[in-house]
Amino acid sequence: MEILRSLPWRVIRRWRRRALGKPDLVTPDTAELPPSAAEALGRAASSDFARLFYAHRGRPAYKWTHYLDAYERHLGPWRGRQVRLLEIGVWNGGSLELWRDYLGPQAVIFGLDIDPACAGRVDPPNQVRIGSQADKGFVRTVVKEMGGLDILIDDGSHIADHQRASFEALWPLLSDGGLYVIEDLHTAYWPGNYRGGFRRAGTAVEMVKALMDEVNRAYHWHGRIADVSAIHVYDSLAVVEKRAAPSPAQISVGAPSKAAG
C-alpha cells in the first residue's frame, strides 16, 4: 500500500513488533500516524467511523484498523440515541472522545480504568471511574451510576480472568438489544502475563466459542447464560448481541405443488 510505504521505517517497525506479540516493548504513544498519512487514509475510508477516526486530533486513540468498519456496522444503529456506553480501558482518553463524536451529545459515556491518572484524561460530559474490571461489585456500581448499560467495550487489561470476571458481572446488566464487545482477543493466545494459550480453557476466546452453545440453547439442556442472540467474530474482536427471543419456529409458505394429471 503506497500510504504505508511512505511511513518512516521506525513506525512500520513498531507496528510489526506489535503484530508479532511484543506490546510490552512498545508504548502506544510512540507509534503515531503522521497527519498526512492519516488524512490519506481518511479519504480512502469506507465508513463514517473510519473517517472520524483518521480525522481525530484530540487525545491519543489506538485501534486496529480492521476494527473500524466493524464498529460502523454494530454501533451505527445507536447513533443519535440516548445510548449508555461503558469502555473498560481509558489509556489517554482518545477513544472516549471518538465514541462521543460518533454517537452524539445525548449519549452517556463512561470509562473505567485501574490507573488513577486516567481520571484527568477526560472532558465532560464523558466520565471516568477508577477501579479494577475484575472487581465485580465495583463494575456493577458504575453501571448503576450510569443508569444502565447498552454497550460495553472491554479494552482493559486483556488478562483472561479479568475479561471473564467483567463478562460475568456485566452481561446480566446489559439491556435487551445491547452489545458486549471484547477487543484484542489475540492476547488470549499468549501465555505469561495474559494467562492465555492456544485453546487454553478460561480465555476470552474459549468463552466466545462456548457462547455459540448459548445462541443454540433451544436445542440442548446445557445453557447457562441468558439471551445470547448472536455472536460476530472478527480478527481479535468479538461482538456479542443480547436479545430475549421466543423459541424458534418453522413456517412453511408457498402453494403446494399440483399433482400431475
N, C-alpha and C positions, 0 to 999 in steps of 0.2 A: 504494500500500500504506500503510495507516494508520500502521504502525510507522515507515516511512521519513519520513512527513510530520511525525512528532513529533521527528525528529532536528534538532539545530542546523544552520543553513544552512552553517556553516563545515565541518561533517563531510561533508555532501552535496557541497559544492563540491570537497572533496579527492577523494572517490570519483569525481566527474565528471572531474576532471583526470587521474586515473589511467586512466579508461576512454578518454580522448582520447589516451593515449600519452605522458603527461608525468610519468613517475615520478621523474625527476631533480629535479623541483621540489617534491616531497613526500617526507618521510621516513615510513616505515611507522608509527612510534610516534606520529605526530600525528593519526592517523585512528581513534582508539579508539572502539569502540562503547559507548555508555552502558550501564551494568549493567541498567537497566530494559528497554532495547530488546533486549539480549542474552537476558534471561530470557523476554521475549515470543516472540522468535524460537525459542528452545529449546522452548517449549511447543508451538509450531506445527511443529516439525521433523518430517521424515518418516523419519528414520533414527537409529540409535543414535549413529553417528559425529557427525552434525549436532548432536544433543542434547549430546553430550560437548563438542563444540567451543564451543557457545554458553555452556555452564556453566563453561568453563575460567577459572580465576582465578590461574593460575600465571604463568610468564614469558610475555611477549607472543608471540602467534602470529598469522600473517596468511595467510588462504586466501581465494580467490574462493569465494563461497557455493555456486556450482553445482558445485564440486569435491566437496562434502561427501557427496552421495549416490553419486557415482562411487566415492569411496573406500570407502563402505559396501559397494557391490556387489563390488569387487575385493579388498578387504582383509578383509572379513567372514569368508571361509573360513579365514583364517590365525589367527583369534583363539584363544587358549588353546594355541597350538602353539609349539614351540621355533624360531620363525622368526628369521632373521638379516636385519635391515633396515639399510641404509645410506642416509642422506639427505645429498645434496650441497647445502650452503647451510644454515647454522645460524641466522644472524641473532641473535635474542635467546634462542634455545633453547626457545621455547614449543612448536614442532611436535614436537620430540623428546619432550617431556612428553606431548603428545597421543598419539603413537604408543605410548608406554609404557602410558598409561591404557587405550588401546583394545585393544592386542594382548595385554597381560598381563605378569606379572612374569618369566616364563620366556624372554621374547624377548631376543635380543641386538641392541642398538640403538646404532649409531654415527652420528655426524655428521661431516661434512668441510667445512672452510671455510678460505679463504685468510687470514682476519682472525685474528691471534693472540688478540685479545680474546675470541673465541668459546670458547676453552678454559675460561674461567671462567664460562660461561653454561650449565652442565650439572651435574646431580647424579647420582651413582652410582645404579644400575648403568649408566646411559647414559654414553657416552664420546664425546669429540671429538678428531679429529686435524686438525692444521693443515697445509695444503698446497694446491696447485692441482689442480683437477679436470682440467686439461689435461695434467698430468704423469702419463703412463700408468704408469710404474714406481711412482710413489707410490700411486696408487689401487689398484693390484694388491697392494701391500704391506699396505694397510689391510684389504682383503678377506681376505688370508691370515691376518692377525691375528684377524679375526672368526671364522675357521673356515669360511668360505664365505659365499655370498650368495643370499638368496631373493627379496628385494625391494629394488630400487634406485629412489630418488626423486630426480630431478635438478631441484632448485630452486636451482641455483647462479647462475652469472654470467649465464645466458641468452644468452651470446655463441655464435654459430653454430659456430665451430670448436672451442670448448670443449665444447659439447654432443656434437659428433661424436667428439671425442677420447675423452670419457668412455664413450660407447657402444661404440666400437671396443675399448677396453680391458676393459670390464666385462661386455659381453654374453657373451663366451666363458666367463666365470666364474660366470654366473648358473646356479642349479640348475635341473634339469628340473622344469617346473611353475612356475617363478619368474616374477616380474613386473618389467618395466622401465617406470618411469613418468617422463614428461617433463612438467613443469609450465610454464605461462606461454608456450605456443607462439606467442602473438600477437607476441612480440618478434621472431619470425622474419620478420615483415613490415616491421620498422622498420630503416631504414638507420642510418648513423652508428655509435655505439658497439656496437650489437648486430650489425652487419655483415649485416643482413637486407635484405629487399626482396621484393616480390610475385613469387613463382615464381623467386626467385634461387637458383641452384644452390649447394648446400653448406649450406643452412639445415636446422634440425631438421624443419621441416615437409616439405621436399622429401625428407629422409631417410625420414620416416614413410611418405610416398607410395611411395617405392621399396621399402619393406618389404612392400608388398602383393604385389610380384612374388615375394618370398621365401615368402609364405604359399602361393602357387600355383606353387612351384618344380617340382612334379612334371610340369608341362605345358610347360616350356621348358628351355633349356640355359644359362641365364644366371644361375643362382643363385650367391650368394657368401656369404651369412650363414646359418648352420645353425639349424634348429629354431625358426624364427619360426612359431608356430602360429596366432596370432590378433592382431588389432590393434583396439583400441577407441579411437575418436577423438571427443572432446568439444570444446566451445568452449575453446581454449587448452590442452587436456590430451590426452595420448595415453598409453594403457596397452598395452604390448606383452607378449604372453604367449610364454613359451618352453616348448616341449614336443617331445620326439622323438616322431615319429608314423610309423606304417607307411605305405606307399604307399596312396593312395586306391583303393577298390574299390567296384564297383557290385554290388548284390544285388537280385534280383527275388523278391518274395514275393507270396503270394496264389494262389488256384486259377485255372488258365486258363479262359477262358470256353468254354462248351459250344457246339459248332456247332449252328446252327439245324436242326431236324429236320423 
